[in-house]
């Protein structure tokens, strides 16, 4: 039986990208791009002790994506792939995940870098990035092999807007 799951944003992500077309497709392709995260008042107490971390995992809602596709042509390939073998935003649950650099915290505003999301993105959660917990040696990376370096130049073309 499928359960309905509801999330409430804890904040809003502000970036220089006003539209999905032309924005980086991953944080590695957005190195140095600055943004801010505004944390809503009921959740601000949760920022305590966050300033001791250099990087954060941001979990957010891909609010401009409508619907989903189980097969997509990803940005770094010309072949249709299964959605769960891709980083495409056109997912059954429109959830995004990015590792960003925390520059500083000013009250309820987090100043971050390496942003790869569109301005106004609803933030669902923040987790501190801890390398021992959040990295694993990978023996294989599937169809991404030989393509990952393309992330530095790849930009969204709006193919997942509809």
C-alpha positions as protocol buffer text, in pm:
chain_id: "A"
residue {
  index: 1
  type: UNK
  ca { x: 0 y: 0 z: 0 }
}
residue {
  index: 2
  type: UNK
  ca { x: 136 y: 341 z: -94 }
}
residue {
  index: 3
  type: UNK
  ca { x: 149 y: 601 z: 181 }
}
residue {
  index: 4
  type: UNK
  ca { x: 112 y: 971 z: 109 }
}
residue {
  index: 5
  type: UNK
  ca { x: 415 y: 1162 z: 233 }
}
residue {
  index: 6
  type: UNK
  ca { x: 408 y: 1537 z: 291 }
}
residue {
  index: 7
  type: UNK
  ca { x: 704 y: 1766 z: 358 }
}
residue {
  index: 8
  type: UNK
  ca { x: 712 y: 2128 z: 468 }
}
residue {
  index: 9
  type: UNK
  ca { x: 1001 y: 2347 z: 354 }
}
residue {
  index: 10
  type: UNK
  ca { x: 1235 y: 2463 z: 631 }
}
residue {
  index: 11
  type: UNK
  ca { x: 1375 y: 2739 z: 415 }
}
residue {
  index: 12
  type: UNK
  ca { x: 1432 y: 2879 z: 69 }
}
residue {
  index: 13
  type: UNK
  ca { x: 1746 y: 2862 z: -147 }
}
residue {
  index: 14
  type: UNK
  ca { x: 1845 y: 3181 z: -330 }
}
residue {
  index: 15
  type: UNK
  ca { x: 2079 y: 3156 z: -629 }
}
residue {
  index: 16
  type: UNK
  ca { x: 2179 y: 3363 z: -932 }
}
residue {
  index: 17
  type: UNK
  ca { x: 1990 y: 3119 z: -1159 }
}
residue {
  index: 18
  type: UNK
  ca { x: 1648 y: 3266 z: -1238 }
}
residue {
  index: 19
  type: UNK
  ca { x: 1568 y: 2991 z: -1488 }
}
residue {
  index: 20
  type: UNK
  ca { x: 1668 y: 2626 z: -1518 }
}
residue {
  index: 21
  type: UNK
  ca { x: 1816 y: 2675 z: -1864 }
}
residue {
  index: 22
  type: UNK
  ca { x: 2188 y: 2744 z: -1851 }
}
residue {
  index: 23
  type: UNK
  ca { x: 2245 y: 2651 z: -1488 }
}
residue {
  index: 24
  type: UNK
  ca { x: 2502 y: 2391 z: -1379 }
}
residue {
  index: 25
  type: UNK
  ca { x: 2380 y: 2032 z: -1354 }
}
residue {
  index: 26
  type: UNK
  ca { x: 2582 y: 1936 z: -1043 }
}
residue {
  index: 27
  type: UNK
  ca { x: 2768 y: 2126 z: -766 }
}
residue {
  index: 28
  type: UNK
  ca { x: 3104 y: 2025 z: -920 }
}
residue {
  index: 29
  type: UNK
  ca { x: 3008 y: 2225 z: -1228 }
}
residue {
  index: 30
  type: UNK
  ca { x: 2912 y: 2524 z: -1010 }
}
residue {
  index: 31
  type: UNK
  ca { x: 3235 y: 2567 z: -815 }
}
residue {
  index: 32
  type: UNK
  ca { x: 3248 y: 2912 z: -658 }
}
residue {
  index: 33
  type: UNK
  ca { x: 2891 y: 3007 z: -753 }
}
residue {
  index: 34
  type: UNK
  ca { x: 2749 y: 3185 z: -447 }
}
residue {
  index: 35
  type: UNK
  ca { x: 2401 y: 3155 z: -302 }
}
residue {
  index: 36
  type: UNK
  ca { x: 2213 y: 3189 z: 24 }
}
residue {
  index: 37
  type: UNK
  ca { x: 1980 y: 2969 z: 220 }
}
residue {
  index: 38
  type: UNK
  ca { x: 1713 y: 3149 z: 420 }
}
residue {
  index: 39
  type: UNK
  ca { x: 1590 y: 2937 z: 711 }
}
residue {
  index: 40
  type: UNK
  ca { x: 1232 y: 3003 z: 817 }
}
residue {
  index: 41
  type: UNK
  ca { x: 1174 y: 3125 z: 1173 }
}
residue {
  index: 42
  type: UNK
  ca { x: 1030 y: 2806 z: 1327 }
}
residue {
  index: 43
  type: UNK
  ca { x: 1347 y: 2615 z: 1228 }
}
residue {
  index: 44
  type: UNK
  ca { x: 1623 y: 2868 z: 1304 }
}
residue {
  index: 45
  type: UNK
  ca { x: 1716 y: 2714 z: 1639 }
}
residue {
  index: 46
  type: UNK
  ca { x: 1821 y: 2405 z: 1444 }
}
residue {
  index: 47
  type: UNK
  ca { x: 2115 y: 2601 z: 1298 }
}
residue {
  index: 48
  type: UNK
  ca { x: 2300 y: 2581 z: 1629 }
}
residue {
  index: 49
  type: UNK
  ca { x: 2650 y: 2429 z: 1590 }
}
residue {
  index: 50
  type: UNK
  ca { x: 2625 y: 2418 z: 1208 }
}
residue {
  index: 51
  type: UNK
  ca { x: 2900 y: 2680 z: 1172 }
}
residue {
  index: 52
  type: UNK
  ca { x: 3164 y: 2416 z: 1253 }
}
residue {
  index: 53
  type: UNK
  ca { x: 3116 y: 2241 z: 917 }
}
residue {
  index: 54
  type: UNK
  ca { x: 3275 y: 2331 z: 585 }
}
residue {
  index: 55
  type: UNK
  ca { x: 3018 y: 2151 z: 370 }
}
residue {
  index: 56
  type: UNK
  ca { x: 2648 y: 2071 z: 389 }
}
residue {
  index: 57
  type: UNK
  ca { x: 2411 y: 1830 z: 225 }
}
residue {
  index: 58
  type: UNK
  ca { x: 2103 y: 2021 z: 107 }
}
residue {
  index: 59
  type: UNK
  ca { x: 1788 y: 1823 z: 37 }
}
residue {
  index: 60
  type: UNK
  ca { x: 1534 y: 2020 z: -162 }
}
residue {
  index: 61
  type: UNK
  ca { x: 1219 y: 2007 z: -371 }
}
residue {
  index: 62
  type: UNK
  ca { x: 1265 y: 2036 z: -750 }
}
residue {
  index: 63
  type: UNK
  ca { x: 965 y: 2268 z: -769 }
}
residue {
  index: 64
  type: UNK
  ca { x: 986 y: 2348 z: -1141 }
}
residue {
  index: 65
  type: UNK
  ca { x: 970 y: 1984 z: -1252 }
}
residue {
  index: 66
  type: UNK
  ca { x: 624 y: 1858 z: -1339 }
}
residue {
  index: 67
  type: UNK
  ca { x: 556 y: 1488 z: -1359 }
}
residue {
  index: 68
  type: UNK
  ca { x: 822 y: 1227 z: -1406 }
}
residue {
  index: 69
  type: UNK
  ca { x: 963 y: 987 z: -1663 }
}
residue {
  index: 70
  type: UNK
  ca { x: 1104 y: 643 z: -1594 }
}
residue {
  index: 71
  type: UNK
  ca { x: 1335 y: 674 z: -1895 }
}
residue {
  index: 72
  type: UNK
  ca { x: 1522 y: 996 z: -1972 }
}
residue {
  index: 73
  type: UNK
  ca { x: 1808 y: 1120 z: -2185 }
}
residue {
  index: 74
  type: UNK
  ca { x: 2050 y: 1259 z: -1921 }
}
residue {
  index: 75
  type: UNK
  ca { x: 2260 y: 1571 z: -1973 }
}
residue {
  index: 76
  type: UNK
  ca { x: 2586 y: 1376 z: -1997 }
}
residue {
  index: 77
  type: UNK
  ca { x: 2463 y: 1118 z: -2249 }
}
residue {
  index: 78
  type: UNK
  ca { x: 2268 y: 1085 z: -2571 }
}
residue {
  index: 79
  type: UNK
  ca { x: 2117 y: 747 z: -2479 }
}
residue {
  index: 80
  type: UNK
  ca { x: 1790 y: 703 z: -2291 }
}
residue {
  index: 81
  type: UNK
  ca { x: 1853 y: 566 z: -1941 }
}
residue {
  index: 82
  type: UNK
  ca { x: 1638 y: 451 z: -1650 }
}
residue {
  index: 83
  type: UNK
  ca { x: 1559 y: 739 z: -1413 }
}
residue {
  index: 84
  type: UNK
  ca { x: 1712 y: 560 z: -1114 }
}
residue {
  index: 85
  type: UNK
  ca { x: 2044 y: 527 z: -1304 }
}
residue {
  index: 86
  type: UNK
  ca { x: 2053 y: 906 z: -1360 }
}
residue {
  index: 87
  type: UNK
  ca { x: 2078 y: 1233 z: -1174 }
}
residue {
  index: 88
  type: UNK
  ca { x: 1790 y: 1376 z: -1377 }
}
residue {
  index: 89
  type: UNK
  ca { x: 1541 y: 1603 z: -1194 }
}
residue {
  index: 90
  type: UNK
  ca { x: 1241 y: 1437 z: -1366 }
}
residue {
  index: 91
  type: UNK
  ca { x: 1193 y: 1188 z: -1078 }
}
residue {
  index: 92
  type: UNK
  ca { x: 886 y: 1019 z: -927 }
}
residue {
  index: 93
  type: UNK
  ca { x: 955 y: 1224 z: -612 }
}
residue {
  index: 94
  type: UNK
  ca { x: 1098 y: 1563 z: -707 }
}
residue {
  index: 95
  type: UNK
  ca { x: 1379 y: 1558 z: -451 }
}
residue {
  index: 96
  type: UNK
  ca { x: 1721 y: 1709 z: -515 }
}
residue {
  index: 97
  type: UNK
  ca { x: 2044 y: 1663 z: -321 }
}
residue {
  index: 98
  type: UNK
  ca { x: 2356 y: 1879 z: -339 }
}
residue {
  index: 99
  type: UNK
  ca { x: 2677 y: 1911 z: -142 }
}
residue {
  index: 100
  type: UNK
  ca { x: 2758 y: 2280 z: -97 }
}
residue {
  index: 101
  type: UNK
  ca { x: 3035 y: 2472 z: 76 }
}
residue {
  index: 102
  type: UNK
  ca { x: 2927 y: 2667 z: 384 }
}
residue {
  index: 103
  type: UNK
  ca { x: 3099 y: 3008 z: 384 }
}
residue {
  index: 104
  type: UNK
  ca { x: 2934 y: 3166 z: 689 }
}
residue {
  index: 105
  type: UNK
  ca { x: 2609 y: 3199 z: 882 }
}
residue {
  index: 106
  type: UNK
  ca { x: 2444 y: 3537 z: 941 }
}
residue {
  index: 107
  type: UNK
  ca { x: 2147 y: 3477 z: 1171 }
}
residue {
  index: 108
  type: UNK
  ca { x: 1892 y: 3278 z: 967 }
}
residue {
  index: 109
  type: UNK
  ca { x: 2093 y: 3306 z: 641 }
}
residue {
  index: 110
  type: UNK
  ca { x: 2353 y: 3053 z: 531 }
}
residue {
  index: 111
  type: UNK
  ca { x: 2602 y: 3186 z: 275 }
}
residue {
  index: 112
  type: UNK
  ca { x: 2703 y: 2897 z: 51 }
}
residue {
  index: 113
  type: UNK
  ca { x: 2898 y: 2822 z: -266 }
}
residue {
  index: 114
  type: UNK
  ca { x: 2879 y: 2561 z: -542 }
}
residue {
  index: 115
  type: UNK
  ca { x: 2505 y: 2610 z: -594 }
}
residue {
  index: 116
  type: UNK
  ca { x: 2340 y: 2415 z: -874 }
}
residue {
  index: 117
  type: UNK
  ca { x: 1974 y: 2490 z: -805 }
}
residue {
  index: 118
  type: UNK
  ca { x: 1733 y: 2751 z: -936 }
}
residue {
  index: 119
  type: UNK
  ca { x: 1647 y: 3061 z: -732 }
}
residue {
  index: 120
  type: UNK
  ca { x: 1351 y: 3009 z: -498 }
}
residue {
  index: 121
  type: UNK
  ca { x: 1404 y: 2635 z: -451 }
}
residue {
  index: 122
  type: UNK
  ca { x: 1224 y: 2509 z: -137 }
}
residue {
  index: 123
  type: UNK
  ca { x: 1469 y: 2359 z: 114 }
}
residue {
  index: 124
  type: UNK
  ca { x: 1347 y: 2040 z: 285 }
}
residue {
  index: 125
  type: UNK
  ca { x: 1643 y: 1959 z: 509 }
}
residue {
  index: 126
  type: UNK
  ca { x: 2010 y: 2020 z: 587 }
}
residue {
  index: 127
  type: UNK
  ca { x: 2261 y: 1762 z: 701 }
}
residue {
  index: 128
  type: UNK
  ca { x: 2626 y: 1826 z: 785 }
}
residue {
  index: 129
  type: UNK
  ca { x: 2865 y: 1669 z: 537 }
}
residue {
  index: 130
  type: UNK
  ca { x: 3103 y: 1428 z: 712 }
}
residue {
  index: 131
  type: UNK
  ca { x: 3349 y: 1263 z: 469 }
}
residue {
  index: 132
  type: UNK
  ca { x: 3376 y: 938 z: 665 }
}
residue {
  index: 133
  type: UNK
  ca { x: 2997 y: 900 z: 658 }
}
residue {
  index: 134
  type: UNK
  ca { x: 2920 y: 1048 z: 317 }
}
residue {
  index: 135
  type: UNK
  ca { x: 3182 y: 902 z: 82 }
}
residue {
  index: 136
  type: UNK
  ca { x: 3245 y: 549 z: -29 }
}
residue {
  index: 137
  type: UNK
  ca { x: 3504 y: 408 z: -269 }
}
residue {
  index: 138
  type: UNK
  ca { x: 3320 y: 316 z: -587 }
}
residue {
  index: 139
  type: UNK
  ca { x: 3427 y: 13 z: -788 }
}
residue {
  index: 140
  type: UNK
  ca { x: 3208 y: 112 z: -1082 }
}
residue {
  index: 141
  type: UNK
  ca { x: 2997 y: 410 z: -1186 }
}
residue {
  index: 142
  type: UNK
  ca { x: 2787 y: 257 z: -1462 }
}
residue {
  index: 143
  type: UNK
  ca { x: 2725 y: 453 z: -1779 }
}
residue {
  index: 144
  type: UNK
  ca { x: 2883 y: 765 z: -1616 }
}
residue {
  index: 145
  type: UNK
  ca { x: 3229 y: 609 z: -1673 }
}
residue {
  index: 146
  type: UNK
  ca { x: 3418 y: 827 z: -1919 }
}
residue {
  index: 147
  type: UNK
  ca { x: 3155 y: 1102 z: -1897 }
}
residue {
  index: 148
  type: UNK
  ca { x: 3188 y: 1254 z: -1548 }
}
residue {
  index: 149
  type: UNK
  ca { x: 3440 y: 1519 z: -1654 }
}
residue {
  index: 150
  type: UNK
  ca { x: 3166 y: 1665 z: -1875 }
}
residue {
  index: 151
  type: UNK
  ca { x: 2997 y: 1802 z: -1562 }
}
residue {
  index: 152
  type: UNK
  ca { x: 3227 y: 2105 z: -1556 }
}
residue {
  index: 153
  type: UNK
  ca { x: 3091 y: 2239 z: -1886 }
}
residue {
  index: 154
  type: UNK
  ca { x: 2741 y: 2085 z: -1895 }
}
residue {
  index: 155
  type: UNK
  ca { x: 2447 y: 2320 z: -1840 }
}
residue {
  index: 156
  type: UNK
  ca { x: 2076 y: 2255 z: -1812 }
}
residue {
  index: 157
  type: UNK
  ca { x: 1892 y: 2303 z: -2137 }
}
residue {
  index: 158
  type: UNK
  ca { x: 1540 y: 2287 z: -1996 }
}
residue {
  index: 159
  type: UNK
  ca { x: 1465 y: 1936 z: -2128 }
}
residue {
  index: 160
  type: UNK
  ca { x: 1312 y: 1837 z: -1793 }
}
residue {
  index: 161
  type: UNK
  ca { x: 1095 y: 2146 z: -1752 }
}
residue {
  index: 162
  type: UNK
  ca { x: 774 y: 1986 z: -1882 }
}
